[in-house]
Amino acid sequence: MSDAQGQGRQPEAVKTVDDDTDRQPMSTLDAWVRSMAHPEPASLGRLPAHSPTCAGCGSENPAGLALVVDATEDGVRAVHRFDRRQEGAPGIAHGGLVAAAFDDLFGFLLYRVGELAVTRSLTVEYLRPVLLGTDYEFTAKVRTREGRRLHVDASAVETDGRRVATADATFIIVDVDHFEQGRATTLP
């Protein structure tokens, strides 16, 4: 289970860059770009965080959701419990953070298909209040692929099986160079 204060198992990032003269510390972006340069489709089981500082799944982001995600036969799955840091109305998760959980979950589908992609559009339907302190099962799958477009669907359900929210999104497949743009704005 993921809860925003939990410590999900995260892969270790590469810490150095080799060059001809010495070993220098590697930035989070450098480590991420290196690890994602040639993604391979993931098999079943626990998937690595997008980065240690990812707002959705990074264990080193104190403001993040700390999602822990598994690959399944049909896509990906996470069990998550929103806490007071994600509160909107009293006792209810902020809708934007529910959307962030869906968006991050969709990002884990990229491990399944072996592609890098970015969110083009995201639509969330809130069917019931998403309560704090309650476990929700989030699942996502790829609906279709059309060229560079991935159309994806997800839902969040209570332990009794009632859906509380659904989401659909379009992701656009990009090259790793797309993420080099973050180098100009990455903080030390």
C-alpha positions as CSV (number, residue, x, y, z in Angstrom):
1,M,0.0,0.0,0.0
2,S,1.1,3.5,-0.7
3,D,0.3,6.3,1.7
4,A,1.8,9.7,1.4
5,Q,3.9,9.1,4.5
6,G,4.9,5.5,3.6
7,Q,8.2,4.5,2.4
8,G,7.8,2.6,-0.9
9,R,10.6,0.5,-2.2
10,Q,12.5,2.7,-4.7
11,P,15.4,1.9,-7.0
12,E,18.7,3.5,-6.3
13,A,19.7,6.2,-8.7
14,V,23.0,6.2,-10.4
15,K,25.2,8.6,-8.4
16,T,28.1,9.4,-10.7
17,V,28.9,10.3,-14.3
18,D,32.0,8.8,-15.9
19,D,34.1,11.2,-17.9
20,D,37.7,11.0,-19.1
21,T,39.2,12.7,-16.0
22,D,37.2,11.9,-12.9
23,R,33.8,11.0,-11.5
24,Q,31.4,13.8,-10.8
25,P,28.1,13.7,-8.9
26,M,25.1,13.0,-11.2
27,S,22.1,15.3,-11.0
28,T,18.6,13.7,-10.6
29,L,17.8,14.7,-14.1
30,D,21.0,13.1,-15.5
31,A,20.3,9.9,-13.6
32,W,16.7,9.9,-14.9
33,V,17.7,10.6,-18.5
34,R,20.3,7.9,-18.4
35,S,17.9,5.3,-16.9
36,M,15.1,6.2,-19.4
37,A,17.1,6.6,-22.6
38,H,16.2,3.1,-23.7
39,P,13.2,1.8,-21.8
40,E,12.3,-1.8,-21.9
41,P,8.8,-3.0,-21.4
42,A,8.4,-4.0,-17.7
43,S,7.2,-7.4,-16.5
44,L,4.8,-8.0,-13.7
45,G,5.6,-6.8,-10.2
46,R,6.8,-3.6,-8.5
47,L,7.8,-0.8,-10.8
48,P,10.5,1.8,-10.0
49,A,9.6,5.4,-9.2
50,H,9.8,7.9,-12.0
51,S,12.5,9.7,-10.0
52,P,13.2,10.0,-6.3
53,T,11.7,13.5,-6.3
54,C,8.6,12.8,-8.4
55,A,5.5,14.5,-6.9
56,G,3.5,11.4,-7.6
57,C,5.8,8.5,-6.6
58,G,9.1,9.8,-5.4
59,S,10.1,8.8,-1.9
60,E,12.3,11.9,-1.4
61,N,9.5,14.4,-2.1
62,P,7.9,15.4,1.3
63,A,4.9,17.0,-0.5
64,G,4.4,14.1,-2.9
65,L,1.9,11.2,-2.9
66,A,4.6,8.4,-2.7
67,L,2.6,6.1,-4.9
68,V,3.9,2.5,-5.0
69,V,2.8,0.9,-8.2
70,D,2.8,-2.7,-9.5
71,A,2.6,-4.0,-13.1
72,T,-0.4,-6.3,-13.6
73,E,-1.6,-8.5,-16.5
74,D,-3.8,-5.6,-17.8
75,G,-1.8,-2.5,-16.8
76,V,-0.8,-1.1,-13.5
77,R,-2.2,-1.0,-9.9
78,A,-1.6,1.0,-6.7
79,V,-3.4,1.1,-3.4
80,H,-3.3,4.6,-2.0
81,R,-4.5,6.4,1.1
82,F,-4.7,10.2,1.0
83,D,-3.7,12.0,4.2
84,R,-4.2,15.4,5.8
85,R,-1.5,16.9,3.6
86,Q,-3.8,16.2,0.5
87,E,-7.0,17.6,2.1
88,G,-9.3,19.8,0.1
89,A,-12.7,20.1,1.9
90,P,-12.5,18.8,5.5
91,G,-12.0,15.0,5.4
92,I,-11.9,14.9,1.6
93,A,-8.9,14.6,-0.7
94,H,-8.3,17.6,-2.9
95,G,-9.5,16.9,-6.4
96,G,-6.3,18.2,-8.0
97,L,-4.3,15.6,-6.0
98,V,-6.7,12.8,-7.0
99,A,-6.0,14.0,-10.6
100,A,-2.3,13.9,-9.9
101,A,-2.5,10.3,-8.6
102,F,-4.2,9.3,-11.9
103,D,-1.7,11.2,-14.0
104,D,1.2,9.6,-12.2
105,L,-0.4,6.1,-12.4
106,F,-0.7,6.7,-16.2
107,G,3.0,7.4,-16.3
108,F,3.6,3.9,-15.0
109,L,1.9,2.5,-18.0
110,L,4.9,3.8,-20.0
111,Y,7.1,1.2,-18.2
112,R,4.6,-1.5,-19.5
113,V,4.8,-0.3,-23.1
114,G,8.5,0.6,-23.2
115,E,8.0,4.2,-24.4
116,L,8.6,7.7,-23.1
117,A,5.5,9.9,-23.3
118,V,4.0,13.0,-21.8
119,T,0.4,13.9,-20.8
120,R,-1.5,15.7,-23.6
121,S,-4.9,15.7,-21.9
122,L,-6.4,14.3,-18.7
123,T,-10.0,14.1,-17.7
124,V,-11.2,13.0,-14.3
125,E,-14.8,12.3,-13.3
126,Y,-15.4,12.4,-9.5
127,L,-18.2,10.0,-8.7
128,R,-18.0,10.2,-4.9
129,P,-15.9,12.1,-2.4
130,V,-12.4,10.6,-2.1
131,L,-12.0,10.4,1.7
132,L,-8.9,10.9,3.7
133,G,-7.6,7.8,5.6
134,T,-9.4,5.4,3.3
135,D,-7.6,2.8,1.0
136,Y,-8.4,3.1,-2.7
137,E,-7.3,0.8,-5.4
138,F,-6.2,2.7,-8.5
139,T,-5.9,0.7,-11.8
140,A,-4.9,1.9,-15.3
141,K,-4.6,0.4,-18.7
142,V,-3.8,1.3,-22.3
143,R,-7.1,1.5,-24.2
144,T,-5.6,2.1,-27.7
145,R,-2.4,3.2,-29.4
146,E,-2.6,5.4,-32.6
147,G,0.8,6.3,-33.9
148,R,2.5,8.4,-31.2
149,R,-0.8,8.7,-29.2
150,L,-1.6,6.4,-26.2
151,H,-5.2,6.5,-25.0
152,V,-5.4,5.3,-21.4
153,D,-8.1,4.7,-18.8
154,A,-8.1,4.4,-15.1
155,S,-10.4,4.1,-12.1
156,A,-10.2,4.4,-8.3
157,V,-12.4,2.1,-6.2
158,E,-13.2,1.6,-2.6
159,T,-12.5,-1.7,-0.9
160,D,-16.1,-2.7,-1.5
161,G,-15.7,-2.3,-5.2
162,R,-17.6,1.0,-5.6
163,R,-15.9,3.4,-8.0
164,V,-15.2,6.8,-6.6
165,A,-13.4,8.3,-9.7
166,T,-12.5,7.5,-13.3
167,A,-10.0,9.1,-15.6
168,D,-9.0,9.0,-19.2
169,A,-6.0,10.6,-20.8
170,T,-4.0,10.9,-24.0
171,F,-0.2,10.6,-23.8
172,I,2.1,11.6,-26.7
173,I,5.2,9.5,-27.2
174,V,8.4,11.6,-27.2
175,D,12.1,11.1,-27.5
176,V,14.3,11.3,-24.4
177,D,15.6,14.7,-25.7
178,H,12.2,16.1,-24.7
179,F,13.2,15.8,-21.1
180,E,16.5,17.6,-21.6
181,Q,14.5,20.8,-21.6
182,G,14.2,20.3,-17.8
183,R,18.0,20.8,-17.5
184,A,17.6,24.6,-17.8
185,T,15.1,24.7,-14.9
186,T,16.3,21.9,-12.6
187,L,17.2,23.4,-9.2
188,P,20.4,22.2,-7.4
